[in-house]
Amino acid sequence: MSNELRVIISGGGTGGHIFPAVSIANAIKAMRPDAKILFVGAQGRMEMQRVPAAGYDIEGLPIRGFLRPLWKPGNIGVAIDYLRSKHMAKKLLRQFRPQVAVGVGGYASSAALGAANALGIPTLLQEQNSYAGLANKTLAKHASKICVAYEGMERFFPAEKILLTGNPVRQQLLETTVTREEALKSFSLDPAKRTVLLVGGSLGARTINESVLRHLDLIRQHDDVQFIWQTGKYYSAEIARRLQDNKPENLVVTDFISDMGAAYKAADLVISRAGAGSISEFCLLGLPVILVPSPNVAEDHQTKNALALVNKQAALYVKDAEADAQLIPLAIRTVNDATQLKSLSENILKLALPASADIIAKEVLKLANQPR
């Protein structure tokens, strides 16, 4: 057998799937610079742009998610596209000849890793959430190894296959050399004041945005606290209109933050959705956080992610339906409570699992080297 290493990595749909996938690929390349890595994604999803931007080739499948409820007539077409995608994935794998396939969740991984299983190619799954996704639950039976970020995942996967690794995160966030003072000055803020960072993802979060807009007067009154607010590009025009002649001076508003490393360095407290990738970043950086889980996700998994931290006094949590009234008052109280900030930071740091991408990459190499 040739010593050449060939790896398929499949999944995507959201940044929460794509960032770990790229981090794993980077770790494999660091260990084996000669490795040939091919991504398999879903046509029309963000991985088709993000993966090439990271320097990797990607092939797209015409796979889609099933509509809810499942008896909708449109699901006939979804099922046909799945069968087409699996056939295409088998053809692709025969041409590329990988020694191992990695699935990070999302539509494409169900077809690509299903094809790998059918062809006898060893597979590794990476599950980011505390509540396993449908694709990974379905693929787990035939997987060789399942890398998870939370304890207690035996309720979804065979215990003997599980390895607790944590979630790979964007490496540049951990490597930033900017100081807190430099970070705050980059946002034209005062290093002497406590700072709250509000992020709802690249597209934004309506609930978090409405919470800010409802409490503009309260924000203005508490001018000893300053706020960095990423609105998301989807909402930016509407928010600019609503803030016209009414923006508090202690509120910095931006549709997108390109340097999240600096934003995190500036923050004394973060308000965020409860995506698994974001939570892993908060753990590694020791950031006090108030989580507002999105209700618009499968199996309400963001609430389960949040409660895994809340139950260990490592984060605060506000229900989406209650955020409009409670979120900003809670943030102002919390950011002014040095004792609570210190406790949250210490407790969330205890949950950090560093070097996740390297650990997973080593498992990929082990599977690739197994005799078949």
C-alpha positions as CSV (number, residue, x, y, z in Angstrom):
1,M,0.0,0.0,0.0
2,S,1.2,3.5,-0.8
3,N,2.4,5.7,2.1
4,E,0.4,8.6,0.7
5,L,-2.3,9.9,3.1
6,R,-5.7,10.8,1.6
7,V,-8.5,12.1,3.9
8,I,-12.1,13.0,3.2
9,I,-13.7,15.6,5.5
10,S,-17.5,16.1,5.2
11,G,-20.1,18.3,6.8
12,G,-21.0,21.9,7.1
13,G,-24.1,24.1,6.7
14,T,-23.0,26.5,9.5
15,G,-19.8,28.0,10.8
16,G,-20.2,25.7,13.9
17,H,-19.5,22.7,11.6
18,I,-17.1,24.4,9.2
19,F,-14.6,25.9,11.7
20,P,-13.9,22.6,13.4
21,A,-13.6,20.8,10.1
22,V,-11.0,23.3,8.8
23,S,-9.1,23.2,12.2
24,I,-8.9,19.4,11.9
25,A,-7.6,19.6,8.4
26,N,-5.0,22.2,9.4
27,A,-3.9,19.9,12.2
28,I,-3.6,16.9,9.9
29,K,-1.5,19.0,7.4
30,A,0.8,20.1,10.3
31,M,1.5,16.5,11.1
32,R,1.5,15.2,7.6
33,P,2.3,18.1,5.1
34,D,2.1,15.6,2.3
35,A,-1.6,14.7,3.1
36,K,-4.2,15.2,0.4
37,I,-7.5,16.4,2.0
38,L,-10.7,16.7,0.1
39,F,-13.9,18.2,1.6
40,V,-17.4,17.1,0.7
41,G,-20.2,19.7,1.3
42,A,-23.7,20.5,0.3
43,Q,-24.3,22.6,-2.8
44,G,-25.4,26.1,-2.0
45,R,-24.2,26.0,1.7
46,M,-21.6,28.2,3.2
47,E,-18.9,25.5,3.2
48,M,-18.7,25.9,-0.6
49,Q,-17.1,29.3,-0.1
50,R,-15.5,29.0,3.3
51,V,-13.5,25.8,2.6
52,P,-11.8,27.1,-0.6
53,A,-11.0,30.3,1.3
54,A,-9.1,28.2,3.8
55,G,-7.1,26.6,1.1
56,Y,-8.8,23.3,0.6
57,D,-10.6,21.6,-2.4
58,I,-14.3,20.8,-1.9
59,E,-16.9,18.9,-3.9
60,G,-20.6,19.7,-3.5
61,L,-23.5,17.2,-3.3
62,P,-27.2,18.1,-4.1
63,I,-28.2,17.1,-0.6
64,R,-30.8,19.0,1.5
65,G,-32.4,18.7,4.9
66,F,-35.8,17.1,5.3
67,L,-38.8,19.5,5.7
68,R,-40.9,19.5,8.9
69,P,-43.3,17.9,9.3
70,L,-41.9,14.8,7.5
71,W,-45.1,14.1,5.6
72,K,-44.7,17.2,3.5
73,P,-44.8,16.3,-0.2
74,G,-41.5,18.2,-0.8
75,N,-39.7,15.5,1.1
76,I,-40.0,13.1,-1.9
77,G,-37.6,15.3,-3.7
78,V,-35.3,15.6,-0.7
79,A,-35.1,11.8,-0.5
80,I,-34.3,11.5,-4.2
81,D,-31.5,14.1,-3.8
82,Y,-30.2,12.1,-0.9
83,L,-30.0,8.9,-3.0
84,R,-28.3,10.9,-5.8
85,S,-25.8,12.4,-3.3
86,K,-24.9,9.0,-1.9
87,H,-24.3,7.6,-5.4
88,M,-22.2,10.6,-6.3
89,A,-20.3,10.3,-3.0
90,K,-19.5,6.6,-3.7
91,K,-18.1,7.6,-7.1
92,L,-16.1,10.4,-5.6
93,L,-14.6,8.2,-2.9
94,R,-13.6,5.5,-5.5
95,Q,-11.8,8.2,-7.5
96,F,-10.1,9.9,-4.5
97,R,-9.3,6.6,-2.6
98,P,-9.1,8.0,1.0
99,Q,-7.8,5.8,3.8
100,V,-10.2,7.5,6.3
101,A,-13.3,9.8,6.2
102,V,-14.1,12.4,8.9
103,G,-17.7,13.6,9.5
104,V,-18.4,16.8,11.4
105,G,-22.2,16.8,11.1
106,G,-24.5,18.4,8.6
107,Y,-26.4,17.2,5.6
108,A,-23.4,16.2,3.4
109,S,-21.8,14.0,6.0
110,S,-24.7,11.6,6.1
111,A,-24.2,10.8,2.4
112,A,-20.4,11.0,2.3
113,L,-19.8,8.9,5.4
114,G,-22.6,6.6,4.5
115,A,-20.8,5.9,1.3
116,A,-17.5,5.5,3.1
117,N,-19.1,2.9,5.4
118,A,-20.5,1.0,2.4
119,L,-17.0,1.0,0.8
120,G,-15.3,-0.3,4.0
121,I,-13.4,3.0,4.6
122,P,-12.8,3.7,8.4
123,T,-14.8,6.7,9.6
124,L,-14.4,9.2,12.5
125,L,-17.2,11.4,13.7
126,Q,-16.8,14.7,15.5
127,E,-19.9,15.8,17.4
128,Q,-19.8,19.4,18.6
129,N,-23.0,19.6,20.7
130,S,-24.1,18.1,24.0
131,Y,-27.1,16.7,22.1
132,A,-26.0,14.7,19.1
133,G,-27.2,15.6,15.6
134,L,-29.3,13.3,13.5
135,A,-26.5,12.7,10.9
136,N,-24.0,11.6,13.6
137,K,-26.5,9.5,15.5
138,T,-27.3,7.6,12.3
139,L,-23.6,7.1,11.3
140,A,-22.4,6.1,14.8
141,K,-23.1,2.4,14.4
142,H,-20.5,2.0,11.7
143,A,-18.0,4.7,12.9
144,S,-14.6,3.6,14.2
145,K,-14.2,6.6,16.6
146,I,-16.5,9.3,17.8
147,C,-14.9,12.5,19.2
148,V,-17.1,14.5,21.5
149,A,-17.0,17.8,23.4
150,Y,-19.3,17.0,26.4
151,E,-19.4,14.3,29.0
152,G,-22.4,11.9,29.1
153,M,-22.6,11.2,25.3
154,E,-23.0,7.5,25.9
155,R,-26.7,8.1,25.7
156,F,-26.2,8.7,21.9
157,F,-23.2,6.7,21.0
158,P,-21.5,3.4,21.9
159,A,-19.3,4.1,24.9
160,E,-16.3,2.1,23.6
161,K,-16.1,4.4,20.5
162,I,-16.2,7.7,22.4
163,L,-13.2,10.0,22.9
164,L,-13.6,13.2,24.9
165,T,-11.6,15.8,22.9
166,G,-13.5,19.1,23.0
167,N,-14.3,21.2,19.9
168,P,-11.5,22.5,17.7
169,V,-11.7,26.3,17.5
170,R,-10.4,29.1,15.3
171,Q,-6.7,29.1,16.1
172,Q,-6.2,32.8,15.5
173,L,-8.5,33.6,18.5
174,L,-6.0,31.8,20.8
175,E,-2.9,33.3,19.2
176,T,-3.9,37.0,19.3
177,T,-1.2,39.2,20.8
178,V,-3.3,42.3,21.1
179,T,-3.7,43.7,24.7
180,R,-7.0,44.6,26.3
181,E,-6.1,48.3,26.0
182,E,-5.2,48.0,22.3
183,A,-8.4,46.0,21.6
184,L,-10.6,48.6,23.3
185,K,-8.8,51.5,21.5
186,S,-9.5,49.7,18.2
187,F,-13.2,50.1,19.0
188,S,-12.7,53.7,20.2
189,L,-13.6,52.7,23.7
190,D,-12.3,53.7,27.2
191,P,-9.9,51.1,28.7
192,A,-11.0,52.3,32.2
193,K,-14.6,51.1,31.7
194,R,-16.1,47.6,31.8
195,T,-17.2,46.3,28.5
196,V,-20.1,44.1,27.3
197,L,-19.8,42.3,23.9
198,L,-23.0,41.3,22.2
199,V,-22.7,38.8,19.3
200,G,-25.5,36.9,17.5
201,G,-23.4,35.2,14.8
202,S,-22.5,36.7,11.4
203,L,-26.1,37.0,10.4
204,G,-27.2,38.3,13.8
205,A,-29.8,37.3,16.3
206,R,-33.1,39.2,16.4
207,T,-33.8,38.5,20.1
208,I,-30.5,39.9,21.2
209,N,-30.9,42.9,18.9
210,E,-34.4,43.7,20.1
211,S,-33.2,43.4,23.7
212,V,-30.7,46.2,23.0
213,L,-33.2,48.4,21.2
214,R,-35.7,48.1,24.0
215,H,-33.1,49.2,26.6
216,L,-31.3,52.1,24.9
217,D,-32.3,54.5,27.8
218,L,-30.9,52.1,30.4
219,I,-27.7,51.7,28.4
220,R,-27.4,55.5,28.2
221,Q,-28.0,55.9,32.0
222,H,-25.2,53.4,32.8
223,D,-22.4,55.3,31.1
224,D,-19.8,53.6,33.4
225,V,-20.4,50.5,31.1
226,Q,-19.7,50.4,27.4
227,F,-21.1,48.0,24.8
228,I,-19.8,46.5,21.5
229,W,-22.8,45.3,19.5
230,Q,-22.5,43.1,16.5
231,T,-26.0,43.4,14.9
232,G,-25.4,41.0,12.0
233,K,-25.5,42.1,8.4
234,Y,-29.1,40.9,7.9
235,Y,-30.4,43.4,10.5
236,S,-27.9,46.3,10.1
237,A,-30.0,48.6,7.8
238,E,-33.1,48.3,10.0
239,I,-31.1,48.9,13.2
240,A,-29.3,51.9,11.7
241,R,-32.7,53.5,10.9
242,R,-34.0,52.8,14.4
243,L,-30.9,54.2,16.1
244,Q,-31.0,57.5,14.1
245,D,-30.6,60.4,16.5
246,N,-31.0,57.9,19.4
247,K,-27.7,56.0,19.8
248,P,-26.1,56.1,23.3
249,E,-22.5,57.3,23.2
250,N,-21.4,54.2,25.2
251,L,-22.7,51.9,22.4
252,V,-20.5,50.9,19.5
253,V,-22.6,49.4,16.7
254,T,-21.2,47.2,13.9
255,D,-22.8,44.8,11.5
256,F,-19.8,42.4,11.5
257,I,-16.6,42.1,13.6
258,S,-13.7,40.8,11.4
259,D,-11.2,40.4,14.4
260,M,-13.1,38.4,17.0
261,G,-9.8,37.9,18.8
262,A,-9.7,41.6,19.6
263,A,-13.4,41.7,20.4
264,Y,-13.0,38.9,23.0
265,K,-9.9,40.5,24.4
266,A,-11.9,43.8,24.9
267,A,-14.8,42.1,26.7
268,D,-15.4,41.7,30.4
269,L,-18.7,40.0,29.6
270,V,-20.1,38.4,26.5
271,I,-23.7,37.9,25.4
272,S,-24.1,35.2,22.8
273,R,-26.2,32.4,21.4
274,A,-25.2,28.9,22.7
275,G,-23.6,27.3,19.6
276,A,-21.1,24.6,20.5
277,G,-18.2,26.3,18.7
278,S,-18.7,29.6,20.5
279,I,-19.0,27.9,23.8
280,S,-15.7,26.1,23.2
281,E,-14.1,29.5,22.5
282,F,-15.4,31.0,25.7
283,C,-14.1,28.0,27.7
284,L,-10.6,28.2,26.3
285,L,-10.5,32.0,26.8
286,G,-12.1,32.0,30.2
287,L,-14.8,34.5,29.2
288,P,-17.7,35.2,31.5
289,V,-20.8,34.8,29.3
290,I,-24.6,35.1,29.3
291,L,-26.0,32.6,26.9
292,V,-29.3,33.1,25.0
293,P,-29.9,29.8,23.3
294,S,-31.6,30.0,19.9
295,P,-35.0,28.1,19.9
296,N,-34.7,27.6,16.1
297,V,-32.3,24.7,16.1
298,A,-32.8,20.9,15.9
299,E,-33.8,19.2,19.2
300,D,-33.3,22.6,21.0
301,H,-29.6,21.6,21.3
302,Q,-28.5,25.1,22.2
303,T,-30.4,25.0,25.4
304,K,-28.8,21.7,26.3
305,N,-25.4,23.2,25.5
306,A,-26.1,26.2,27.7
307,L,-27.3,24.1,30.7
308,A,-24.2,21.9,30.6
309,L,-22.3,25.1,31.6
310,V,-25.0,26.6,33.9
311,N,-25.1,23.4,35.9
312,K,-21.4,23.9,36.7
313,Q,-21.8,27.6,37.5
314,A,-19.8,28.4,34.4
315,A,-22.3,30.6,32.6
316,L,-25.5,32.5,33.0
317,Y,-28.5,31.7,30.9
318,V,-31.6,33.7,29.7
319,K,-34.4,32.0,27.8
320,D,-35.0,33.5,24.3
321,A,-38.6,34.3,25.2
322,E,-37.5,36.3,28.3
323,A,-34.4,38.0,26.8
324,D,-36.3,41.1,25.6
325,A,-37.1,42.1,29.2
326,Q,-34.3,40.5,31.2
327,L,-31.0,40.4,29.2
328,I,-29.7,44.0,29.3
329,P,-30.5,44.6,33.0
330,L,-28.8,41.3,33.9
331,A,-25.8,42.2,31.8
332,I,-25.3,45.5,33.5
333,R,-25.7,44.0,37.0
334,T,-23.2,41.2,36.1
335,V,-20.5,43.2,34.5
336,N,-20.4,45.5,37.6
337,D,-20.1,42.5,39.9
338,A,-16.3,41.7,39.9
339,T,-16.8,38.7,42.2
340,Q,-19.3,37.1,39.9
341,L,-17.2,37.8,36.8
342,K,-14.2,36.2,38.5
343,S,-16.2,33.1,39.5
344,L,-17.7,32.6,36.0
345,S,-14.2,33.0,34.4
346,E,-12.6,30.4,36.7
347,N,-15.5,27.9,36.3
348,I,-15.7,28.1,32.6
349,L,-11.9,27.7,32.3
350,K,-12.2,24.4,34.1
351,L,-14.3,23.1,31.2
352,A,-11.7,23.9,28.5
353,L,-10.3,21.1,26.5
354,P,-7.2,22.4,24.7
355,A,-5.5,21.0,21.6
356,S,-8.7,19.4,20.4
357,A,-7.8,19.6,16.7
358,D,-4.4,17.9,17.3
359,I,-6.0,15.1,19.4
360,I,-8.5,14.4,16.6
361,A,-5.9,14.6,13.9
362,K,-3.8,11.9,15.7
363,E,-6.9,9.7,15.8
364,V,-7.4,10.2,12.0
365,L,-3.8,9.2,11.4
366,K,-4.2,6.1,13.5
367,L,-7.3,5.0,11.5
368,A,-5.6,5.8,8.2
369,N,-2.7,3.5,9.2
370,Q,-4.8,0.6,10.3
371,P,-4.6,-2.4,7.9
372,R,-7.7,-2.9,5.8
